[in-house]
Amino acid sequence: MLNILAQAATEAGEMVEGLKAIGAGLGYGLAAIGPGVGIGTVVGNAISSMARQPESAGMVRTTMFLGIAFTEALALIGFVVFILLLP
Amino acid sequence: MLIKQKTEEKIVGSVSEQPEKRIANHLALRALWVSPLFLILSAIGWGLGGIVSALLALILVSFNFLAGAAIITRTVKISLNMLYGSVLGGYVVRLAILTGVVLSVRSFDWFKTVPFAMTLLVTHLGLLATETRHISASLAYPDLKPTSSEEIR
């Protein structure tokens, strides 16, 4: 009886580790979707601005680069959570 | 087609230097300046492993900025469609590189997750906030800044 309980406890522990890994991967994947959409919006609008006003391309590129970098910070937060959760 | 070509030529021609490259170089340089602070903090808390982990995070943050800027600089000369595709593709590739590097080193004893994560996030956000402040203070991106009073109307 004790052997069966010990085996069940070991299997439950392994399952928890597995679920942690699945949760970490899922969380990272979901966290990367938002910045992907955000970067698409930033670059799309920047391209639109550059096409309408080519003379302001430099300023638009500066703002675009900073916008991309700020949006990427969200993905990095997801990445940090991923490495902290990973068993 | 001709209008599109002319517009793209104008865009490329209107920018004397690549602003994103300059910003990325500036960010990397600032990362170098603030690195002793993070290295000392990591050394106090986690020892040699903490130093190496914080150093790895600083290198990855700098690489991320420089690679992002290089992609924009290279592709804006080709076409705007290429820029769009490359920035989105580059985002995925850069995240994959970051994940690959960390997953390959995390099994080593010297890798400490907490100093790495702390340095990665704080440096990325801190450097960006400082750079935004720096750019906003000049009220124009460096290449558009008026050089003489005649240019100001």
gemmi code that builds the backbone of each chain (N, CA, C; Angstrom):
import gemmi

chains = {
    "A": [
        ("MET", (0.824, -1.210, 0.000), (0.000, 0.000, 0.000), (0.861, 1.265, 0.000)),
        ("LEU", (1.890, 1.225, 0.872), (2.802, 2.366, 0.967), (3.579, 2.569, -0.329)),
        ("ASN", (3.949, 1.427, -0.968), (4.669, 1.502, -2.242), (3.824, 2.187, -3.307)),
        ("ILE", (2.536, 1.824, -3.335), (1.617, 2.404, -4.336), (1.470, 3.910, -4.099)),
        ("LEU", (1.354, 4.291, -2.836), (1.223, 5.720, -2.504), (2.480, 6.498, -2.889)),
        ("ALA", (3.651, 5.911, -2.639), (4.926, 6.557, -2.975), (5.055, 6.734, -4.483)),
        ("GLN", (4.645, 5.669, -5.208), (4.716, 5.741, -6.675), (3.768, 6.834, -7.209)),
        ("ALA", (2.565, 6.889, -6.600), (1.578, 7.902, -7.022), (2.104, 9.307, -6.755)),
        ("ALA", (2.777, 9.455, -5.600), (3.337, 10.773, -5.256), (4.429, 11.173, -6.245)),
        ("THR", (5.283, 10.214, -6.625), (6.354, 10.500, -7.597), (5.757, 10.910, -8.940)),
        ("GLU", (4.742, 10.140, -9.359), (4.111, 10.456, -10.647), (3.440, 11.831, -10.613)),
        ("ALA", (2.829, 12.162, -9.473), (2.178, 13.479, -9.349), (3.218, 14.593, -9.434)),
        ("GLY", (4.370, 14.353, -8.804), (5.464, 15.336, -8.861), (5.944, 15.557, -10.284)),
        ("GLU", (6.082, 14.438, -11.018), (6.513, 14.549, -12.418), (5.475, 15.299, -13.248)),
        ("MET", (4.201, 15.016, -12.937), (3.122, 15.670, -13.682), (3.130, 17.184, -13.438)),
        ("VAL", (3.387, 17.546, -12.178), (3.438, 18.983, -11.850), (4.566, 19.665, -12.627)),
        ("GLU", (5.727, 18.982, -12.705), (6.854, 19.543, -13.452), (6.495, 19.710, -14.929)),
        ("GLY", (5.844, 18.690, -15.461), (5.422, 18.738, -16.868), (4.429, 19.858, -17.124)),
        ("LEU", (3.476, 19.988, -16.204), (2.471, 21.055, -16.351), (3.113, 22.438, -16.248)),
        ("LYS", (4.150, 22.538, -15.387), (4.886, 23.801, -15.265), (5.531, 24.172, -16.590)),
        ("ALA", (6.158, 23.170, -17.216), (6.831, 23.420, -18.500), (5.826, 23.825, -19.572)),
        ("ILE", (4.671, 23.145, -19.588), (3.627, 23.492, -20.570), (3.128, 24.917, -20.316)),
        ("GLY", (2.904, 25.239, -19.041), (2.438, 26.584, -18.684), (3.442, 27.658, -19.072)),
        ("ALA", (4.728, 27.356, -18.846), (5.771, 28.331, -19.188), (5.791, 28.581, -20.696)),
        ("GLY", (5.761, 27.516, -21.453), (5.786, 27.647, -22.917), (4.558, 28.365, -23.442)),
        ("LEU", (3.418, 27.999, -22.889), (2.153, 28.620, -23.307), (2.146, 30.123, -22.961)),
        ("GLY", (2.627, 30.420, -21.765), (2.685, 31.822, -21.328), (3.591, 32.655, -22.223)),
        ("TYR", (4.751, 32.101, -22.563), (5.704, 32.811, -23.422), (5.106, 33.038, -24.809)),
        ("GLY", (4.464, 32.002, -25.325), (3.833, 32.118, -26.646), (2.747, 33.176, -26.657)),
        ("LEU", (1.924, 33.173, -25.629), (0.841, 34.160, -25.551), (1.403, 35.571, -25.356)),
        ("ALA", (2.484, 35.661, -24.553), (3.093, 36.976, -24.305), (3.748, 37.535, -25.560)),
        ("ALA", (4.121, 36.670, -26.485), (4.782, 37.144, -27.719), (3.776, 37.610, -28.771)),
        ("ILE", (2.507, 37.210, -28.622), (1.493, 37.593, -29.617), (1.224, 39.109, -29.571)),
        ("GLY", (1.020, 39.616, -28.360), (0.695, 41.041, -28.187), (1.743, 41.960, -28.813)),
        ("PRO", (3.037, 41.805, -28.437), (4.058, 42.642, -29.062), (4.126, 42.464, -30.573)),
        ("GLY", (3.849, 41.256, -31.058), (3.829, 41.040, -32.509), (2.794, 41.928, -33.185)),
        ("VAL", (1.606, 41.963, -32.596), (0.533, 42.823, -33.125), (0.946, 44.297, -33.003)),
        ("GLY", (1.523, 44.626, -31.839), (1.951, 46.010, -31.587), (3.007, 46.471, -32.572)),
        ("ILE", (4.005, 45.627, -32.813), (5.078, 45.991, -33.746), (4.507, 46.141, -35.154)),
        ("GLY", (3.581, 45.265, -35.510), (2.921, 45.376, -36.816), (2.217, 46.707, -36.969)),
        ("THR", (1.534, 47.133, -35.920), (0.823, 48.424, -35.961), (1.811, 49.590, -36.070)),
        ("VAL", (2.865, 49.533, -35.246), (3.868, 50.614, -35.246), (4.505, 50.754, -36.630)),
        ("VAL", (4.981, 49.627, -37.168), (5.684, 49.674, -38.459), (4.718, 50.046, -39.590)),
        ("GLY", (3.502, 49.505, -39.527), (2.511, 49.825, -40.550), (2.219, 51.311, -40.619)),
        ("ASN", (2.018, 51.915, -39.456), (1.737, 53.356, -39.428), (2.968, 54.180, -39.811)),
        ("ALA", (4.149, 53.682, -39.436), (5.378, 54.398, -39.807), (5.561, 54.385, -41.322)),
        ("ILE", (5.285, 53.249, -41.938), (5.412, 53.148, -43.395), (4.403, 54.076, -44.075)),
        ("SER", (3.209, 54.099, -43.534), (2.184, 54.994, -44.063), (2.649, 56.459, -43.988)),
        ("SER", (3.230, 56.826, -42.848), (3.727, 58.204, -42.671), (4.862, 58.505, -43.635)),
        ("MET", (5.775, 57.540, -43.800), (6.925, 57.762, -44.685), (6.474, 57.903, -46.136)),
        ("ALA", (5.437, 57.142, -46.510), (4.925, 57.244, -47.878), (4.217, 58.573, -48.113)),
        ("ARG", (3.536, 59.073, -47.083), (2.824, 60.348, -47.227), (3.777, 61.533, -47.158)),
        ("GLN", (4.731, 61.461, -46.230), (5.668, 62.585, -46.054), (7.101, 62.067, -46.045)),
        ("PRO", (7.651, 61.845, -47.219), (9.023, 61.283, -47.281), (10.060, 62.161, -46.587)),
        ("GLU", (9.836, 63.467, -46.546), (10.831, 64.362, -45.935), (10.947, 64.173, -44.418)),
        ("SER", (9.914, 63.577, -43.799), (9.995, 63.352, -42.352), (10.363, 61.906, -42.018)),
        ("ALA", (10.942, 61.219, -42.997), (11.266, 59.799, -42.796), (12.226, 59.574, -41.630)),
        ("GLY", (13.173, 60.484, -41.460), (14.149, 60.322, -40.384), (13.503, 60.348, -39.008)),
        ("MET", (12.616, 61.318, -38.819), (11.933, 61.430, -37.533), (11.019, 60.226, -37.301)),
        ("VAL", (10.357, 59.813, -38.362), (9.448, 58.664, -38.258), (10.240, 57.400, -37.922)),
        ("ARG", (11.401, 57.253, -38.540), (12.228, 56.060, -38.264), (12.725, 56.047, -36.825)),
        ("THR", (13.066, 57.234, -36.317), (13.503, 57.321, -34.914), (12.382, 56.868, -33.985)),
        ("THR", (11.197, 57.429, -34.221), (10.049, 57.085, -33.376), (9.683, 55.614, -33.541)),
        ("MET", (9.760, 55.131, -34.771), (9.433, 53.728, -35.040), (10.381, 52.788, -34.281)),
        ("PHE", (11.666, 53.097, -34.327), (12.642, 52.229, -33.661), (12.396, 52.180, -32.153)),
        ("LEU", (12.141, 53.364, -31.574), (11.874, 53.399, -30.129), (10.559, 52.679, -29.805)),
        ("GLY", (9.569, 52.859, -30.663), (8.281, 52.177, -30.466), (8.425, 50.672, -30.509)),
        ("ILE", (9.205, 50.196, -31.464), (9.438, 48.745, -31.575), (10.129, 48.233, -30.313)),
        ("ALA", (11.154, 48.980, -29.878), (11.927, 48.545, -28.704), (11.054, 48.520, -27.448)),
        ("PHE", (10.196, 49.526, -27.292), (9.309, 49.562, -26.120), (8.308, 48.402, -26.170)),
        ("THR", (7.788, 48.137, -27.361), (6.813, 47.051, -27.498), (7.465, 45.702, -27.209)),
        ("GLU", (8.718, 45.591, -27.614), (9.448, 44.340, -27.389), (9.657, 44.047, -25.911)),
        ("ALA", (9.637, 45.101, -25.099), (9.828, 44.915, -23.653), (8.747, 43.992, -23.087)),
        ("LEU", (7.552, 44.043, -23.670), (6.466, 43.158, -23.205), (6.823, 41.696, -23.455)),
        ("ALA", (7.396, 41.443, -24.623), (7.818, 40.076, -24.941), (8.937, 39.634, -24.008)),
        ("LEU", (9.804, 40.570, -23.648), (10.903, 40.228, -22.731), (10.366, 39.883, -21.345)),
        ("ILE", (9.295, 40.575, -20.933), (8.680, 40.242, -19.638), (8.145, 38.798, -19.696)),
        ("GLY", (7.496, 38.455, -20.809), (7.015, 37.080, -20.999), (8.155, 36.082, -20.990)),
        ("PHE", (9.280, 36.484, -21.571), (10.450, 35.611, -21.626), (11.027, 35.376, -20.230)),
        ("VAL", (11.058, 36.455, -19.445), (11.577, 36.343, -18.075), (10.677, 35.418, -17.243)),
        ("VAL", (9.358, 35.571, -17.398), (8.428, 34.687, -16.686), (8.651, 33.240, -17.125)),
        ("PHE", (8.908, 33.051, -18.412), (9.170, 31.723, -18.966), (10.388, 31.067, -18.316)),
        ("ILE", (11.492, 31.817, -18.236), (12.693, 31.195, -17.662), (12.581, 31.009, -16.142)),
        ("LEU", (11.740, 31.856, -15.501), (11.557, 31.678, -14.063), (10.654, 30.476, -13.759)),
        ("LEU", (9.695, 30.211, -14.652), (8.761, 29.099, -14.426), (9.331, 27.748, -14.839)),
        ("LEU", (10.253, 27.803, -15.793), (10.774, 26.554, -16.366), (11.413, 25.668, -15.291)),
        ("PRO", (10.997, 24.394, -15.210), (11.566, 23.527, -14.159), (13.032, 23.154, -14.438)),
    ],
    "B": [
        ("MET", (4.009, 52.866, -60.589), (5.308, 52.219, -60.329), (6.401, 53.277, -60.195)),
        ("LEU", (6.353, 54.239, -61.152), (7.353, 55.307, -61.150), (7.193, 56.180, -59.901)),
        ("ILE", (5.917, 56.453, -59.550), (5.642, 57.271, -58.358), (6.174, 56.567, -57.116)),
        ("LYS", (5.936, 55.252, -57.051), (6.390, 54.459, -55.900), (7.914, 54.523, -55.787)),
        ("GLN", (8.585, 54.361, -56.933), (10.049, 54.393, -56.946), (10.561, 55.750, -56.479)),
        ("LYS", (9.915, 56.802, -57.012), (10.356, 58.155, -56.652), (10.168, 58.413, -55.160)),
        ("THR", (9.007, 57.956, -54.625), (8.739, 58.139, -53.192), (9.793, 57.433, -52.361)),
        ("GLU", (10.114, 56.214, -52.753), (11.101, 55.446, -51.983), (12.492, 56.069, -52.085)),
        ("GLU", (12.809, 56.604, -53.262), (14.094, 57.290, -53.417), (14.159, 58.523, -52.527)),
        ("LYS", (13.022, 59.225, -52.455), (12.953, 60.414, -51.599), (13.184, 60.045, -50.143)),
        ("ILE", (12.543, 58.943, -49.715), (12.657, 58.503, -48.320), (14.112, 58.199, -47.999)),
        ("VAL", (14.749, 57.453, -48.893), (16.149, 57.080, -48.652), (17.037, 58.323, -48.696)),
        ("GLY", (16.750, 59.198, -49.674), (17.579, 60.379, -49.850), (17.430, 61.414, -48.753)),
        ("SER", (16.247, 61.458, -48.114), (16.001, 62.494, -47.115), (16.716, 62.234, -45.794)),
        ("VAL", (17.168, 61.036, -45.595), (17.843, 60.706, -44.335), (19.347, 60.680, -44.580)),
        ("SER", (20.036, 61.648, -43.980), (21.468, 61.729, -44.219), (22.206, 60.589, -43.537)),
        ("GLU", (21.806, 60.277, -42.325), (22.430, 59.156, -41.613), (21.320, 58.284, -41.063)),
        ("GLN", (21.657, 57.068, -40.736), (20.618, 56.165, -40.220), (20.335, 56.490, -38.760)),
        ("PRO", (19.175, 57.072, -38.450), (18.916, 57.468, -37.051), (18.823, 56.277, -36.107)),
        ("GLU", (18.218, 55.173, -36.562), (18.063, 54.019, -35.665), (19.409, 53.393, -35.305)),
        ("LYS", (20.345, 53.462, -36.273), (21.682, 52.923, -36.008), (22.391, 53.767, -34.944)),
        ("ARG", (22.204, 55.078, -35.074), (22.822, 55.980, -34.092), (22.231, 55.756, -32.708)),
        ("ILE", (20.905, 55.575, -32.668), (20.251, 55.340, -31.368), (20.741, 54.022, -30.766)),
        ("ALA", (20.813, 52.985, -31.604), (21.246, 51.665, -31.102), (22.677, 51.713, -30.587)),
        ("ASN", (23.553, 52.431, -31.321), (24.947, 52.568, -30.861), (24.999, 53.312, -29.531)),
        ("HIS", (24.158, 54.341, -29.431), (24.099, 55.123, -28.196), (23.616, 54.255, -27.035)),
        ("LEU", (22.603, 53.422, -27.323), (22.050, 52.528, -26.287), (23.101, 51.509, -25.834)),
        ("ALA", (23.826, 50.965, -26.806), (24.866, 49.972, -26.475), (25.968, 50.599, -25.633)),
        ("LEU", (26.309, 51.849, -25.977), (27.349, 52.572, -25.223), (26.890, 52.837, -23.789)),
        ("ARG", (25.624, 53.212, -23.667), (25.082, 53.454, -22.315), (24.999, 52.163, -21.512)),
        ("ALA", (24.726, 51.058, -22.204), (24.703, 49.756, -21.523), (26.077, 49.456, -20.938)),
        ("LEU", (27.106, 49.869, -21.691), (28.491, 49.684, -21.227), (28.745, 50.527, -19.971)),
        ("TRP", (28.200, 51.745, -19.973), (28.397, 52.636, -18.815), (27.717, 52.088, -17.557)),
        ("VAL", (26.493, 51.566, -17.725), (25.759, 51.113, -16.527), (26.132, 49.683, -16.112)),
        ("SER", (26.921, 49.011, -16.947), (27.246, 47.610, -16.648), (27.932, 47.401, -15.290)),
        ("PRO", (28.879, 48.278, -14.866), (29.509, 48.043, -13.554), (28.509, 47.957, -12.406)),
        ("LEU", (27.464, 48.787, -12.464), (26.452, 48.794, -11.400), (25.790, 47.422, -11.286)),
        ("PHE", (25.350, 46.888, -12.440), (24.670, 45.592, -12.428), (25.638, 44.462, -12.058)),
        ("LEU", (26.874, 44.578, -12.536), (27.858, 43.532, -12.234), (28.184, 43.504, -10.743)),
        ("ILE", (28.297, 44.696, -10.149), (28.608, 44.759, -8.709), (27.428, 44.211, -7.887)),
        ("LEU", (26.213, 44.645, -8.262), (25.021, 44.159, -7.547), (24.896, 42.634, -7.645)),
        ("SER", (25.160, 42.115, -8.844), (25.077, 40.663, -9.038), (26.177, 39.936, -8.286)),
        ("ALA", (27.352, 40.557, -8.237), (28.473, 39.941, -7.508), (28.168, 39.874, -6.016)),
        ("ILE", (27.549, 40.935, -5.500), (27.214, 40.952, -4.065), (26.179, 39.871, -3.746)),
        ("GLY", (25.174, 39.768, -4.592), (24.083, 38.830, -4.313), (24.342, 37.380, -4.708)),
        ("TRP", (25.030, 37.178, -5.846), (25.119, 35.809, -6.378), (26.548, 35.366, -6.716)),
        ("GLY", (27.512, 36.188, -6.461), (28.900, 35.802, -6.691), (29.284, 35.822, -8.163)),
        ("LEU", (30.239, 34.955, -8.503), (30.782, 34.932, -9.866), (29.708, 34.545, -10.900)),
        ("GLY", (28.862, 33.602, -10.515), (27.770, 33.184, -11.412), (26.846, 34.346, -11.745)),
        ("GLY", (26.579, 35.170, -10.745), (25.737, 36.344, -10.943), (26.370, 37.335, -11.909)),
        ("ILE", (27.695, 37.510, -11.774), (28.404, 38.439, -12.671), (28.280, 37.971, -14.120)),
        ("VAL", (28.530, 36.680, -14.329), (28.487, 36.141, -15.705), (27.059, 36.225, -16.264)),
        ("SER", (26.075, 35.935, -15.418), (24.679, 35.984, -15.868), (24.273, 37.408, -16.240)),
        ("ALA", (24.670, 38.379, -15.391), (24.347, 39.785, -15.677), (25.058, 40.249, -16.940)),
        ("LEU", (26.290, 39.790, -17.117), (27.056, 40.146, -18.323), (26.375, 39.599, -19.576)),
        ("LEU", (25.895, 38.366, -19.458), (25.187, 37.740, -20.585), (23.923, 38.548, -20.934)),
        ("ALA", (23.205, 38.983, -19.892), (21.991, 39.772, -20.122), (22.328, 41.091, -20.802)),
        ("LEU", (23.408, 41.737, -20.370), (23.815, 43.012, -20.982), (24.200, 42.821, -22.450)),
        ("ILE", (24.905, 41.728, -22.722), (25.303, 41.444, -24.108), (24.067, 41.187, -24.968)),
        ("LEU", (23.113, 40.433, -24.421), (21.901, 40.121, -25.187), (21.060, 41.370, -25.456)),
        ("VAL", (20.966, 42.259, -24.459), (20.193, 43.500, -24.650), (20.847, 44.359, -25.740)),
        ("SER", (22.173, 44.505, -25.668), (22.886, 45.306, -26.675), (22.740, 44.681, -28.057)),
        ("PHE", (22.889, 43.364, -28.119), (22.739, 42.664, -29.401), (21.340, 42.882, -29.975)),
        ("ASN", (20.345, 42.823, -29.100), (18.948, 42.995, -29.521), (18.738, 44.375, -30.168)),
        ("PHE", (19.260, 45.415, -29.523), (19.120, 46.773, -30.067), (19.871, 46.909, -31.397)),
        ("LEU", (21.109, 46.427, -31.407), (21.941, 46.592, -32.603), (21.386, 45.802, -33.785)),
        ("ALA", (20.900, 44.589, -33.503), (20.343, 43.759, -34.584), (19.060, 44.394, -35.130)),
        ("GLY", (18.222, 44.900, -34.239), (16.979, 45.558, -34.662), (17.270, 46.758, -35.562)),
        ("ALA", (18.253, 47.556, -35.158), (18.616, 48.737, -35.953), (19.220, 48.330, -37.289)),
        ("ALA", (20.059, 47.307, -37.268), (20.710, 46.863, -38.511), (19.672, 46.366, -39.524)),
        ("ILE", (18.649, 45.686, -39.034), (17.587, 45.190, -39.922), (16.867, 46.362, -40.593)),
        ("ILE", (16.534, 47.391, -39.802), (15.823, 48.547, -40.360), (16.719, 49.287, -41.366)),
        ("THR", (17.966, 49.523, -40.972), (18.895, 50.259, -41.840), (19.085, 49.556, -43.182)),
        ("ARG", (19.215, 48.234, -43.113), (19.468, 47.467, -44.331), (18.235, 47.415, -45.229)),
        ("THR", (17.078, 47.193, -44.632), (15.892, 46.930, -45.454), (15.180, 48.192, -45.935)),
        ("VAL", (15.357, 49.317, -45.244), (14.682, 50.550, -45.681), (15.252, 51.018, -47.028)),
        ("LYS", (16.489, 50.584, -47.332), (17.100, 50.940, -48.612), (16.508, 50.110, -49.750)),
        ("ILE", (15.943, 48.959, -49.415), (15.398, 48.075, -50.465), (13.970, 48.514, -50.816)),
        ("SER", (13.062, 48.376, -49.873), (11.695, 48.852, -50.105), (10.940, 48.891, -48.783)),
        ("LEU", (9.805, 49.563, -48.791), (9.022, 49.671, -47.562), (8.363, 48.334, -47.209)),
        ("ASN", (7.986, 47.576, -48.247), (7.409, 46.244, -47.989), (8.430, 45.336, -47.318)),
        ("MET", (9.656, 45.455, -47.811), (10.752, 44.650, -47.247), (10.973, 45.037, -45.780)),
        ("LEU", (10.873, 46.343, -45.513), (11.038, 46.834, -44.139), (10.001, 46.201, -43.222)),
        ("TYR", (8.753, 46.212, -43.672), (7.661, 45.658, -42.854), (7.912, 44.179, -42.550)),
        ("GLY", (8.184, 43.434, -43.611), (8.399, 41.986, -43.443), (9.606, 41.673, -42.581)),
        ("SER", (10.671, 42.427, -42.805), (11.914, 42.137, -42.073), (11.813, 42.496, -40.601)),
        ("VAL", (11.109, 43.588, -40.302), (10.979, 43.965, -38.882), (10.181, 42.897, -38.139)),
        ("LEU", (9.081, 42.448, -38.746), (8.273, 41.414, -38.077), (9.014, 40.077, -38.007)),
        ("GLY", (9.681, 39.728, -39.108), (10.473, 38.489, -39.112), (11.640, 38.588, -38.145)),
        ("GLY", (12.262, 39.781, -38.122), (13.400, 40.003, -37.235), (13.013, 39.893, -35.772)),
        ("TYR", (11.812, 40.326, -35.453), (11.307, 40.220, -34.071), (11.282, 38.752, -33.637)),
        ("VAL", (10.734, 37.910, -34.498), (10.643, 36.479, -34.178), (12.043, 35.863, -34.075)),
        ("VAL", (12.904, 36.224, -35.040), (14.263, 35.653, -35.054), (15.049, 36.086, -33.809)),
        ("ARG", (14.922, 37.374, -33.450), (15.665, 37.860, -32.273), (15.180, 37.196, -30.987)),
        ("LEU", (13.860, 37.005, -30.887), (13.328, 36.299, -29.705), (13.817, 34.852, -29.677)),
        ("ALA", (13.867, 34.238, -30.863), (14.330, 32.842, -30.954), (15.799, 32.742, -30.537)),
        ("ILE", (16.612, 33.713, -30.966), (18.037, 33.703, -30.597), (18.185, 33.847, -29.077)),
        ("LEU", (17.424, 34.800, -28.525), (17.447, 35.040, -27.074), (17.077, 33.759, -26.317)),
        ("THR", (15.987, 33.128, -26.752), (15.521, 31.905, -26.090), (16.547, 30.787, -26.257)),
        ("GLY", (17.091, 30.662, -27.466), (18.085, 29.609, -27.736), (19.315, 29.758, -26.859)),
        ("VAL", (19.798, 30.999, -26.746), (21.008, 31.240, -25.933), (20.736, 30.878, -24.476)),
        ("VAL", (19.594, 31.348, -23.955), (19.308, 31.101, -22.533), (19.049, 29.621, -22.263)),
        ("LEU", (18.317, 28.963, -23.156), (18.047, 27.534, -22.938), (19.324, 26.695, -23.026)),
        ("SER", (20.275, 27.173, -23.829), (21.516, 26.399, -23.943), (22.458, 26.611, -22.763)),
        ("VAL", (22.320, 27.729, -22.048), (23.247, 27.963, -20.923), (22.614, 27.708, -19.545)),
        ("ARG", (21.296, 27.567, -19.509), (20.642, 27.494, -18.194), (20.961, 26.217, -17.415)),
        ("SER", (21.465, 25.200, -18.112), (21.820, 23.967, -17.391), (23.167, 24.080, -16.675)),
        ("PHE", (23.950, 25.100, -17.022), (25.249, 25.276, -16.367), (25.072, 25.801, -14.934)),
        ("ASP", (26.026, 25.452, -14.099), (25.941, 25.848, -12.685), (26.076, 27.361, -12.497)),
        ("TRP", (26.878, 27.981, -13.369), (27.140, 29.418, -13.198), (25.946, 30.288, -13.555)),
        ("PHE", (24.972, 29.728, -14.278), (23.848, 30.564, -14.712), (22.864, 30.783, -13.565)),
        ("LYS", (22.669, 32.050, -13.204), (21.713, 32.410, -12.140), (20.553, 33.178, -12.792)),
        ("THR", (19.367, 32.641, -12.593), (18.192, 33.187, -13.294), (17.839, 34.597, -12.824)),
        ("VAL", (17.869, 34.819, -11.512), (17.383, 36.103, -10.978), (18.235, 37.298, -11.448)),
        ("PRO", (19.580, 37.263, -11.300), (20.346, 38.426, -11.795), (20.226, 38.610, -13.305)),
        ("PHE", (20.107, 37.482, -14.022), (19.954, 37.567, -15.471), (18.652, 38.286, -15.824)),
        ("ALA", (17.558, 37.818, -15.221), (16.233, 38.387, -15.521), (16.167, 39.856, -15.104)),
        ("MET", (16.704, 40.142, -13.919), (16.680, 41.511, -13.406), (17.466, 42.450, -14.330)),
        ("THR", (18.655, 42.035, -14.710), (19.490, 42.879, -15.578), (18.837, 43.057, -16.946)),
        ("LEU", (18.286, 41.979, -17.484), (17.663, 42.029, -18.817), (16.531, 43.055, -18.855)),
        ("LEU", (15.633, 42.957, -17.896), (14.457, 43.834, -17.909), (14.808, 45.277, -17.566)),
        ("VAL", (15.565, 45.436, -16.478), (15.878, 46.799, -16.011), (16.727, 47.539, -17.050)),
        ("THR", (17.706, 46.848, -17.634), (18.567, 47.507, -18.626), (17.762, 47.886, -19.862)),
        ("HIS", (16.965, 46.959, -20.357), (16.192, 47.225, -21.574), (15.275, 48.438, -21.383)),
        ("LEU", (14.480, 48.380, -20.328), (13.513, 49.468, -20.109), (14.202, 50.770, -19.690)),
        ("GLY", (15.194, 50.640, -18.828), (15.908, 51.830, -18.341), (16.620, 52.566, -19.466)),
        ("LEU", (17.324, 51.813, -20.298), (18.051, 52.443, -21.405), (17.089, 53.114, -22.378)),
        ("LEU", (15.977, 52.438, -22.654), (14.999, 53.010, -23.585), (14.389, 54.293, -23.032)),
        ("ALA", (14.057, 54.259, -21.744), (13.461, 55.450, -21.119), (14.448, 56.618, -21.158)),
        ("THR", (15.718, 56.343, -20.866), (16.742, 57.399, -20.877), (16.923, 57.954, -22.292)),
        ("GLU", (16.936, 57.039, -23.265), (17.138, 57.466, -24.652), (15.963, 58.302, -25.148)),
        ("THR", (14.756, 57.893, -24.765), (13.572, 58.661, -25.165), (13.628, 60.066, -24.575)),
        ("ARG", (14.071, 60.132, -23.329), (14.211, 61.432, -22.667), (15.245, 62.283, -23.396)),
        ("HIS", (16.329, 61.661, -23.782), (17.413, 62.355, -24.481), (16.919, 62.910, -25.821)),
        ("ILE", (16.165, 62.088, -26.550), (15.658, 62.515, -27.858), (14.593, 63.596, -27.693)),
        ("SER", (13.716, 63.430, -26.719), (12.659, 64.420, -26.488), (13.242, 65.761, -26.070)),
        ("ALA", (14.341, 65.716, -25.339), (14.951, 66.957, -24.861), (15.430, 67.819, -26.018)),
        ("SER", (15.842, 67.185, -27.116), (16.331, 67.960, -28.263), (15.171, 68.420, -29.157)),
        ("LEU", (13.948, 67.939, -28.876), (12.721, 68.296, -29.584), (12.743, 67.925, -31.064)),
        ("ALA", (13.769, 67.275, -31.525), (13.833, 66.799, -32.905), (14.879, 65.720, -32.955)),
        ("TYR", (14.750, 64.822, -33.874), (15.770, 63.788, -33.952), (17.032, 64.445, -34.504)),
        ("PRO", (18.210, 63.972, -34.151), (19.452, 64.718, -34.397), (19.620, 65.257, -35.824)),
        ("ASP", (19.219, 64.493, -36.835), (19.456, 64.945, -38.202), (18.528, 66.079, -38.627)),
        ("LEU", (17.420, 66.260, -37.924), (16.483, 67.322, -38.288), (16.705, 68.595, -37.487)),
        ("LYS", (17.587, 68.502, -36.520), (17.820, 69.647, -35.642), (18.391, 70.825, -36.446)),
        ("PRO", (17.784, 72.028, -36.352), (18.307, 73.145, -37.123), (19.717, 73.513, -36.704)),
        ("THR", (20.547, 73.838, -37.684), (21.949, 74.132, -37.373), (22.223, 75.633, -37.312)),
        ("SER", (21.447, 76.426, -38.049), (21.660, 77.880, -37.987), (20.315, 78.585, -37.858)),
        ("SER", (20.364, 79.849, -37.467), (19.121, 80.588, -37.229), (18.336, 80.817, -38.517)),
        ("GLU", (19.025, 80.791, -39.682), (18.350, 81.002, -40.967), (17.353, 79.891, -41.270)),
        ("GLU", (17.634, 78.718, -40.754), (16.763, 77.587, -41.045), (15.467, 77.645, -40.259)),
        ("ILE", (15.449, 78.423, -39.170), (14.246, 78.510, -38.351), (13.343, 79.610, -38.897)),
        ("ARG", (12.173, 79.219, -39.314), (11.252, 80.232, -39.865), (10.098, 80.425, -38.891)),
    ],
}
model = gemmi.Model(1)
for chain_id, residues in chains.items():
    chain = gemmi.Chain(chain_id)
    for i, (resn, *xyz) in enumerate(residues, 1):
        res = gemmi.Residue()
        res.name, res.seqid = resn, gemmi.SeqId(i, " ")
        for name, pos in zip(("N", "CA", "C"), xyz):
            atom = gemmi.Atom()
            atom.name, atom.element = name, gemmi.Element(name[0])
            atom.pos, atom.b_iso = gemmi.Position(*pos), 0.0
            res.add_atom(atom)
        chain.add_residue(res)
    model.add_chain(chain)
structure = gemmi.Structure()
structure.add_model(model)
structure.setup_entities()
